[in-house]
Amino acid sequence: MNGGRPVASRTPNPASLSVLVIDENSIRASIIEVGLREAGYDNVTIIDDMNGLARRIMEINPDVIVIDIENPNRDMLESIFQISRAVKRPIAMFVDKSDEDSIVAAVDAGVSAYVVDGLKKERVKPILEMAVSRFNAFSRLQRELAEARSALEERKVIDRAKGILMKMRGLSEEEAFALLRQTAMNEKKKIAEIAQSVVTAAGLLM
Amino acid sequence: MADEGHGLSPEETGMVMTMNDSRTGALAAPPRIGGEGARVVRAGFIPLVDASVLIAAAEFGFAERNGIKLDLVKDVSWANVRDRLAFRQFDIAHMLSPMPVASMLGLGSNPSPTITPFSLGCGGNAITLSTRLFERMMATAGLPETASALENARALALVIADMKARGETLPTLAMTYPFSSHNYEFRYWLAAGGIDPDCDVRLVVVPPPLTSDALAAGAIDGFCVGAPWNMVASERGVGRIVAAKQDIWPSAPEKVVGMRPDWAEAHPETVSRLIVALDEAARWCDRVDNHDALADALADPRYIAAPVQIIRHVLAGEFNLDAKGHRRVIDDYFLFHGGFANYPRPSQALWIYSQMVRWGQADLTPDNARAAASAYRPDLYRAALGDAGAPPDADFRVEGDRDGDRFMDGHVFNAARLEAYVAGFAVRSTRTVSREAGET
């Protein structure tokens, strides 16, 4: 119809928004980037190195900035908005305090965001929701990885304890494990904890 | 305030929060706060020595004795502290003294009304320059090792003039937050030496724990920050302390306890008890014989996580200016209570506002001045501690006109003459703040 950009179109094209993700954790940043691209945001930039942040922001001139809440450089960011006349003046995402649920979800997930003043809430909400869900997914992955690591460590300790018991008490592997399990039950502890004390004690005695 | 006989019973409101009262056997039962349901006070803080009063209140029983469980939550940025207070994740927060003023003026990213009924004391800040820059100041200006803060600033001005003449990159200097005592103190010191902080240097923000590394890496040439980070840099041999806050203006309030006005209104009894607890903790922190215990608590990884001997030096005001053995002892470097340091004086809020105007952050209007002064709430302080605990002089006093409490450039601040005060500075921002068209 007209040649100009639709100013208040019903479904604004997400690609027209410039989104900047600042996250020193480059893996998490890429996960968010992929999510945003899948949702149709083509204009996404990642910064995982805080050097020259001010200059980069001026170059990118983003409409929306997503930054992890644990990043102490948030204060630097706010100073850039204060001092610089060259960049658009974004305001904290959570200015809309009526939307308490999404604020709590974002803070719990560890996401903070800045949005250029005047941008419609509906246009920005999907970005924040995406960031929140990806942040949560990343935390879950990290937790699972840590659990897997500690499970592996526990198995190693139990194997060593079994070996010590087999050698010192002449037990079979099954008997050694049964002894560990029985002791753990009696003392209301985890098998790995009993195994660790066997290993520690053996280290002291041998 | 009557604290019982109306509203909900403690059983209905606060009992879920009393699981921690394991020590009541040894102490008298803590007084209950009826109806308010706010016995647990969540407090955000940034790991700095000037959070001492809050930390001492939680660690050494002052909060508990007054029926409050102070739940301290460490945070990483002032922006987070501000937002978490605004979004009710914190009830109160360790804040920079200009933050409540900025919030009442609607400045910054997420301005949400914030007041302070209690200042956490003054002191702790200093300005550190890289050893390289300081050596150049000595060479260029013939600066003695014992130079005063003002002589140091003038020497830096000479070096900057030299840098400009040679077409060198001007120094990059760091502070902590746009609305910080550090920003205004650094600018005050620079301007007193004839340096325009907006044109002659580049001012940036660096998080306090990173300042020493940033200086060592050459990313910045100096910084103004709270303790213990100046001493961390000087003891590493990367920086030279050139001014302490006492040199700039001893009375400047440093950190305050911020809270939402609606929270304070809904929990008057909790606010009162909190102020009493903080007052007791502040008196305790000022006593030299408690400093070892305080330093041990502060050094803990849950709080500042810095070497305990540095924190002891900081509390004693013993400065290692550099790694070469130049030392200086500053009396009352940390003042947690003495001299009515906890009293939230509205005239000091207005001094902060005057600096915001001076540097183009805020417009000078009567409405703004009223909003700025309303951030500091001596009425709440007096309600808790009585008039006996409050200073005898007026809430709006002339600042910097007494011996031992002067501004480094000799100016005197009279809140009744804000415009003349700001106009009286030779170095100030020429930029006006009025918001750009389109913003409302």
Chai-1 contact restraints between the chains, C-beta under 6 A:
chainA,res_idxA,chainB,res_idxB,connection_type,confidence,min_distance_angstrom,max_distance_angstrom,comment,restraint_id
A,I69,B,N80,contact,1.0,0.0,6.0,A-B,restraint_1
A,E70,B,V76,contact,1.0,0.0,6.0,A-B,restraint_2
A,P72,B,V76,contact,1.0,0.0,6.0,A-B,restraint_3
A,P72,B,S77,contact,1.0,0.0,6.0,A-B,restraint_4
A,P72,B,P207,contact,1.0,0.0,6.0,A-B,restraint_5
A,R74,B,S77,contact,1.0,0.0,6.0,A-B,restraint_6
A,R74,B,A79,contact,1.0,0.0,6.0,A-B,restraint_7
A,D75,B,S77,contact,1.0,0.0,6.0,A-B,restraint_8
A,D75,B,W78,contact,1.0,0.0,6.0,A-B,restraint_9
A,D75,B,A79,contact,1.0,0.0,6.0,A-B,restraint_10
A,D75,B,Y177,contact,1.0,0.0,6.0,A-B,restraint_11
A,D75,B,V205,contact,1.0,0.0,6.0,A-B,restraint_12
A,M76,B,V205,contact,1.0,0.0,6.0,A-B,restraint_13
A,E78,B,A79,contact,1.0,0.0,6.0,A-B,restraint_14
A,E78,B,S109,contact,1.0,0.0,6.0,A-B,restraint_15
A,S79,B,P178,contact,1.0,0.0,6.0,A-B,restraint_16
A,S79,B,V205,contact,1.0,0.0,6.0,A-B,restraint_17
A,Q82,B,P178,contact,1.0,0.0,6.0,A-B,restraint_18
A,I91,B,S109,contact,1.0,0.0,6.0,A-B,restraint_19
A,A92,B,S109,contact,1.0,0.0,6.0,A-B,restraint_20
A,A92,B,N110,contact,1.0,0.0,6.0,A-B,restraint_21
A,V95,B,N110,contact,1.0,0.0,6.0,A-B,restraint_22
A,I103,B,F87,contact,1.0,0.0,6.0,A-B,restraint_23
